[in-house]
Amino acid sequence: MFERRGIGLALMAPAALFVAVGFLLPVAILLAGSFQSAAGWGLENFTNFFAQPLNRDVFFRTFRLGLAVTAVSAVVGYAVALVIVDASPGAKGKLVGLLVLPLMISPVARTYAWLVILGRTGIVNVALTGIGLTDEPIRFLFSETAIFIGLIQLFFPLMVLPLVSALENLPPDVVPAARVLGASWWTVFRRILLPLTREGLVVGGTLVFVGSLTAYVTPAILGGSKVLMLETLMYQRVSVANDYAAAGVIAVILIGMSILTNVVLKRLATARRRVG
């Protein structure tokens, strides 16, 4: 037994060494640099970062858009997941295929498609001016609205798929029994579906929120230099200002927010389980 374990560890050693040298070590150096300044080790870089109004605005914008994308994805995702679960086997396969299909397309290509759709001569503005809702084209691009739409389209499948998996694992007679006992659909969702599918909601919420926080291509293309997110701000600090300390601060913030999101969602799910 110990011989097999030793062979397994020996086989894993090259991959572990590659990950440690190629990923963990550079990340550790970057994160350590965020706590080091001319005065020594401390939180001076974080204080200087949040002392600038631009950085504070970018931080709150990133957090706000991440929450909005996650909330809308969860609400709409439950509806879509219920439709997929209740569909016939043939229709379910087609619906899941349509849901997964965008994941097979490059995020760059999907984001550039929104430039065509949301542009001044795009489909949306042509439709709005054609039906008389507006006299002039509306500027959608390079705004928070454009980033929100792009992030929703990018990460929405990552919310629906865990919810579909969670709903399919429900006992088949739970919902009909509640309806027979007189529970409304809102009561069924709030007291039965939501508690029993919280694990899928935790997984989907973590994927969507963290993805929205750390996405670069979509905010860079749809937001441009006018509407910065933490990811695009970090790129500017590295490539333009050559400020690696500020980039390290942003990296720490993103990693910290990602870990905190997962912990909070798991705690909420555990709390609901104890209450139930």
N, C-alpha and C positions, 0 to 999 in steps of 0.2 A: 504493500500500500504506500509506504513512504518512498519507495523507489519510483512508483508511478507519479507521485506528487513532485518528486525532484525532477523527473523528466518533463512534466508539464510546466514547472517553473522555468526550466532551462529553455523550453520552446517559446515561452512568453517573454523571456528576457529581451530579445532583440526588438520586439514591438514596443515593450515598455520603455526601453532606452530611446527609441526613436521618438516616441510621444514626449518623453521627458525633455530631450534635447531640442526637438523641433517645435514644441508647443509650450510645455509648462515653463521651461526656463526663460524664453522670451517674454511670456506673460508676467512671470514673477519679477523680471527686471523692470518691465514697464510699470507694474503696480508699485514696486518699491520706489521708483523714481518720483511717483506722485507724492510720497511722504518725505522727500528729501529736498531741501532748499538751501539757500546760502547761509541761513541761520542754523542749519542742522536738520535733524529729524523732527517732524511734527506735522501739524495740520495747516501750516502757513499757506501752502498751495491751494488748499480747499477754501480757506478764508479769502484769499485773493480772487479765486474763481467766482465765488458767489457774491463778492463785493461789486462786481461789474453788472449793471442792469441788463445788458445784452445776454449774459450767461444765465441770469435768473429767468429771463423771459424764455430763452430756449429750453431750459430745464422744465419749466411749468408747461410749455407748449407740448413738449415730448410726452410728459406724464399725462396731460389732459387728452391728447389724441390717442394715446395708448389705452386709456380707460374707455374713451368713447368707442373705439374700434372693438374692444373686447365686449362691452355691454351690448352694442348693436349686434355683433356676431352671435352672442349668446341668445338674445331674444329671437332673432330670425332663425338662428341655427336650430333651436328647439322645434320650431314650426316645420322647417325643412326635414329634420330628422324624423319627426312623427309621420310626415308624408311618405318618406322613404320606407320606414318600418311597416306601415300599413299597406304599402303597395304590393301587388302580386309579384311572385318571384321573377318573372320576366321583366316587368317594369322596374323592379328594384335594381336589377343589374344595370339597366340602362341609366337610371337616375344616378347610381353610384359612379358609373362610367363618366357621365357628364360632370359630376362633381370632381372627380379625380383628374379629368382631362387637362384643366388649366395647370395642375401641378407638373405636368409633363412639358410645359412650355416655359422657356426662359423668362425669369422675372423682368429682364431688360426688354424683351420683345413685348411682353404684356404691358409694361409701363409706357413704352413708346406708343403703343396703341391708344392709350388715353390722351396723348397729345393730339392725335387725329380726332378723337371723339369729342374732347372738351375744348378744342381750339376755337378761335373766333369764327372760322368757317367750317367747324366740325358739325357732326350730326346733331348734337344737342342744341347748339345755337341756331342751326338751320330750322330745326323743328320748332323751337320757341318763337322765332321770328315769323315762321310760316303760319302758325296758328294765331299770331297776333298778341302773344303774351308779353312781348317786348319789342321795342322799335329798333334797338341796337343790340349787337351781340354782347353777351355778358362775359366778363373776364373770369373764367373758372381756373385757368392755369396759374401756377405760381401763387397758390393760396392754400390755406389750411384745408379748405373744402376739397381741393384736388388731391392733397396728400391723404385725407381721410378716405376718399373714394378708392384711391389706389391701394391703400393698406387693407381696406375691407375686401376688395377683390383678390388680393394676394393671399390673405390668411384665413378667409372665411371657411374654406374646406377643412382646415386644421381644427376648427371648432365643431363642424358637423360630424366628421368621421368618429371622434370619440363618443359623441352623443348617440349616434346610431348604434355603436357597439354596446353602449350602456343600456339603451332601450331594448335592444334585442335580447339582452340577458334577463329582462324582467319576467316574472311568472306570467303566463298568458291570461290567467283569470283574475289578476289584481284589479285592473281597470274596470272590466265588466262587473265585478262584484261591488266595487264602490259606486258605480252608476246605478246598480239595482237597489242599493241601500239609500239612494236619493242624493248622492253627492253631485254637485255641479261640476262642470268641466274645470272651472277655476280651482275648486277645492281638490279635485283629482290631481291637477298639476301641482298645486302648492303642498298638499299633504302626502302625495304618493309618488308622482313622477319625479319631482325635484329632489326629495330626499334619497330616493333609490337610484338616481342617476348622478349623484353629486360627484362621484369619482370621475365620470366622463367630463363633467363640467370643470373639475379641477384641472384635468389634463388639457382640455381644449382651451380653458382660460389662460393657463400658463403658456401654452404654445403661442396663442394669439397675442397676448400682452407682451411677452418677451420678444416675439418677432417684430411687433410694432415698435418697440423701443430700439431694437438693434438694426432694423432695416436701413440700408443706405441708398440703394439704387432708386427706389420709389420716391423718397423725400428729395433726393438730389435732382431728379428729373422733373418731378411735378411741383416741387417747391422752389427749386433754383437757389440763388443766393439771397432772395428776398425773404423766404420763409425757412429759417434754419431749424434743423433738429439737432439733437445731441450728436448723432452720427456724422452729419455733414459739418457740424462745428468742429468735431474732432479731426476730420480730414483737413479742414482749413488750418487748424492749429499746427498740424504736422507739415503739410505741404506748402503752406503760404508763410505762416509766421515762424515755423521751425521751433515751436514751443512744445517740447515733449512733456514738460511738467504738466501743462494744462491738458494735454491729450491723456496723460496718465490719470489725472483727476476724473476726466470724463469716463475713462475705462472703468475706474473703480465705481463710479456712480452707476454705470450700466450693469456691471456685474452684481453690485449690491442690490439694485432694484430687481434684477431677475431672481436672485436668491430669495429676497424678501417676498416677492410675489408668490412664489411657490410655497413658502412657509405659511404665509397668511391664508392662502386658499386651502391648504391642507388643514390648518387649524379651524377654519370656518366649517369645513366638511366634518371634522371630528366633533366640533361643538354641536352641529345639527344632529349628528348620530347620537350623541349623549342625550340631547334634549328629546329626540324621538324615542 
